[in-house]
Amino acid sequence: MPQTRADSLVVLDFETTGLSPDMGDRAIEIGAVRLEKGEVVERFQALMNPGKRISAFIEDYTGITNQMLSQAAPCDEVTDEFASFMGDSNLVAHNASFDKRFLDAELRRVSRAYTGAFACSLLVARRLYQQAPNHKLGSLIAYKNIPSDGGFHRALFDSEMTAKLWMTMLQDISQITTREDVPFSLIQKLAKTPKIAVYKLLQSGLPKI
């Protein structure tokens, strides 16, 4: 059974050939960190050879080159390894609908699945940090003064930054609710709550955090 705690799960990020697996796009890198009670206890990172060349735009955007991918393991092999890494953990990604589409598509190719539930740090941040200038990952890292010493748009770095943002949000929610352990179910509910109702859900006035 997946953990019920919101601070014990797998945070993941994909780099891809494009925006939609339904249009034939594939994953080219996956990065993930496993959190246990808020601490990173395990990491997963691998380039994934999609079996076709990627565009110059994707090379520039990610820093991942066709030469790098030509030496990487095939997508199916990496996906199978990552399915074992995930186990039955709950999952988090920033703009999770994007990563979930690619995860589901790649897992279908290798007849693997996951039993954990997904949460979206972007949707939670939109409700919790309503005063933020925008809710892109890099902007939120700056908004919350979270230390950052790498480049975005590589999967492991982005997953590590998402994990830091996730734990910052849990700490802020814990202060608002006076709950030491924030349940994953509360985060799932928060992500779907209208912004005007966030006050009520968290049982307290929402400070400017």
Secondary structure per residue as TSV (DSSP state, phi and psi in degrees):
chain	resnum	aa	ss	phi	psi
A	1	M	-	360.0	139.5
A	2	P	-	-63.1	153.5
A	3	Q	-	-61.3	144.5
A	4	T	S	-90.1	-13.3
A	5	R	B	-77.9	140.3
A	6	A	T	-76.5	-12.0
A	7	D	T	-101.1	12.6
A	8	S	S	-132.5	98.0
A	9	L	E	-169.9	-174.7
A	10	V	E	-112.0	126.4
A	11	V	E	-102.9	126.9
A	12	L	E	-131.0	161.8
A	13	D	E	-152.3	138.6
A	14	F	E	-109.7	144.7
A	15	E	E	-106.3	144.1
A	16	T	E	-140.2	169.7
A	17	T	S	-77.7	-15.4
A	18	G	S	-175.1	-158.1
A	19	L	S	-96.5	-16.9
A	20	S	-	-142.7	118.4
A	21	P	G	-64.1	-24.8
A	22	D	G	-67.0	-21.2
A	23	M	G	-98.8	12.7
A	24	G	T	94.6	3.8
A	25	D	-	-72.2	150.1
A	26	R	-	-127.5	161.1
A	27	A	E	-73.5	144.4
A	28	I	E	-121.9	-11.5
A	29	E	E	-160.0	142.6
A	30	I	E	-129.0	138.8
A	31	G	E	-132.0	144.5
A	32	A	E	-155.6	151.2
A	33	V	E	-128.0	142.8
A	34	R	E	-99.8	123.7
A	35	L	E	-99.9	134.8
A	36	E	E	-126.9	112.6
A	37	K	T	51.6	42.5
A	38	G	T	86.0	-4.9
A	39	E	E	-107.1	139.1
A	40	V	E	-74.0	118.7
A	41	V	E	-112.7	-12.1
A	42	E	E	-160.9	147.0
A	43	R	E	-127.6	152.5
A	44	F	E	-136.9	128.7
A	45	Q	E	-148.0	134.4
A	46	A	E	-159.6	136.5
A	47	L	E	-74.4	155.0
A	48	M	-	-134.2	120.7
A	49	N	B	-79.1	112.8
A	50	P	-	-81.7	-2.7
A	51	G	S	81.4	11.1
A	52	K	S	-154.1	162.7
A	53	R	-	-73.4	149.5
A	54	I	-	-101.3	159.6
A	55	S	-	-74.6	160.8
A	56	A	H	-61.2	-34.0
A	57	F	H	-61.5	-46.5
A	58	I	H	-66.4	-37.9
A	59	E	H	-59.4	-46.3
A	60	D	H	-67.5	-39.8
A	61	Y	H	-67.3	-41.9
A	62	T	H	-101.6	-23.3
A	63	G	-	80.4	2.5
A	64	I	-	-90.6	125.8
A	65	T	-	-104.7	162.1
A	66	N	H	-60.3	-34.6
A	67	Q	H	-64.4	-41.9
A	68	M	H	-61.4	-42.6
A	69	L	H	-71.2	-29.7
A	70	S	H	-64.1	-22.0
A	71	Q	T	-100.2	0.4
A	72	A	S	-87.5	160.5
A	73	A	-	-68.9	152.3
A	74	P	B	-60.9	153.7
A	75	C	H	-51.5	-45.9
A	76	D	H	-60.6	-40.6
A	77	E	H	-65.3	-45.9
A	78	V	H	-65.5	-41.4
A	79	T	H	-62.0	-40.2
A	80	D	H	-62.5	-42.0
A	81	E	H	-64.7	-41.2
A	82	F	H	-69.1	-34.2
A	83	A	H	-59.0	-39.2
A	84	S	H	-69.4	-36.7
A	85	F	H	-62.9	-43.6
A	86	M	H	-62.7	-43.1
A	87	G	T	57.5	-132.0
A	88	D	T	-106.2	20.7
A	89	S	-	-67.4	150.0
A	90	N	-	-69.8	159.8
A	91	L	E	-128.8	147.2
A	92	V	E	-133.9	140.4
A	93	A	E	-147.8	157.4
A	94	H	T	-89.4	120.2
A	95	N	T	64.3	59.1
A	96	A	H	-60.8	-27.0
A	97	S	H	-60.2	-35.4
A	98	F	H	-65.8	-54.0
A	99	D	H	-65.8	-36.1
A	100	K	H	-63.7	-40.2
A	101	R	H	-59.0	-44.8
A	102	F	H	-72.2	-39.6
A	103	L	H	-60.5	-47.2
A	104	D	H	-61.1	-43.3
A	105	A	H	-65.9	-43.2
A	106	E	H	-70.0	-37.7
A	107	L	H	-65.6	-37.3
A	108	R	H	-59.4	-34.9
A	109	R	H	-66.1	-25.7
A	110	V	T	-113.7	12.0
A	111	S	T	55.8	41.7
A	112	R	-	-116.6	165.0
A	113	A	-	-151.3	174.3
A	114	Y	-	-132.5	154.8
A	115	T	-	-109.2	-10.1
A	116	G	S	-73.5	168.2
A	117	A	-	-102.0	153.8
A	118	F	E	-97.3	144.2
A	119	A	E	-130.4	153.2
A	120	C	E	-115.0	115.1
A	121	S	H	-67.1	-27.4
A	122	L	H	-65.2	-46.8
A	123	L	H	-65.4	-38.3
A	124	V	H	-65.6	-43.4
A	125	A	H	-63.4	-36.7
A	126	R	H	-60.9	-31.0
A	127	R	H	-88.2	-35.4
A	128	L	H	-82.9	-38.6
A	129	Y	-	-113.7	66.7
A	130	Q	T	-69.0	-17.2
A	131	Q	T	-91.2	-5.0
A	132	A	S	-63.1	145.9
A	133	P	S	-61.9	-36.6
A	134	N	-	-159.1	179.9
A	135	H	-	-122.0	26.8
A	136	K	-	-67.6	153.1
A	137	L	H	-57.9	-49.4
A	138	G	H	-61.4	-38.2
A	139	S	H	-65.8	-40.5
A	140	L	H	-69.8	-36.0
A	141	I	H	-60.0	-43.7
A	142	A	H	-68.9	-42.5
A	143	Y	H	-59.2	-38.6
A	144	K	T	-96.1	7.8
A	145	N	T	54.8	42.4
A	146	I	-	-85.9	126.9
A	147	P	-	-57.1	136.9
A	148	S	-	-145.8	127.1
A	149	D	-	-136.8	43.2
A	150	G	S	-151.3	-167.5
A	151	G	-	-110.8	132.1
A	152	F	S	-71.2	165.6
A	153	H	S	77.1	21.3
A	154	R	S	-118.2	139.9
A	155	A	H	-64.0	-44.6
A	156	L	H	-68.2	-43.2
A	157	F	H	-60.4	-46.1
A	158	D	H	-63.2	-38.5
A	159	S	H	-68.1	-36.6
A	160	E	H	-66.5	-40.8
A	161	M	H	-67.3	-38.9
A	162	T	H	-63.0	-39.1
A	163	A	H	-63.5	-40.3
A	164	K	H	-65.3	-42.6
A	165	L	H	-62.9	-43.6
A	166	W	H	-57.2	-47.6
A	167	M	H	-68.3	-33.3
A	168	T	H	-63.5	-43.3
A	169	M	H	-64.0	-41.0
A	170	L	H	-63.5	-38.9
A	171	Q	H	-64.5	-41.3
A	172	D	H	-65.9	-41.4
A	173	I	H	-64.5	-39.7
A	174	S	H	-60.9	-39.3
A	175	Q	H	-67.1	-39.3
A	176	I	H	-69.9	-43.1
A	177	T	H	-89.8	-12.7
A	178	T	T	58.8	26.9
A	179	R	-	-100.9	126.8
A	180	E	S	-70.4	-42.9
A	181	D	S	-109.4	112.9
A	182	V	-	-84.5	123.7
A	183	P	B	-76.5	146.0
A	184	F	H	-58.8	-35.0
A	185	S	H	-62.5	-33.6
A	186	L	H	-67.4	-40.0
A	187	I	H	-65.0	-41.9
A	188	Q	H	-60.0	-41.0
A	189	K	H	-68.8	-41.3
A	190	L	H	-59.3	-39.8
A	191	A	H	-62.7	-22.2
A	192	K	H	-106.0	-0.5
A	193	T	S	-82.1	133.6
A	194	P	-	-56.3	143.3
A	195	K	G	-54.7	-36.3
A	196	I	G	-68.3	-19.2
A	197	A	G	-101.0	4.3
A	198	V	H	-62.0	-40.2
A	199	Y	H	-47.0	-56.0
A	200	K	H	-64.5	-43.2
A	201	L	H	-60.7	-42.9
A	202	L	T	-87.0	5.2
A	203	Q	T	62.6	26.9
A	204	S	S	-166.1	160.6
A	205	G	-	-62.6	143.0
A	206	L	-	-90.2	107.2
A	207	P	-	-72.2	167.4
A	208	K	-	-80.5	92.5
A	209	I	-	-117.1	360.0
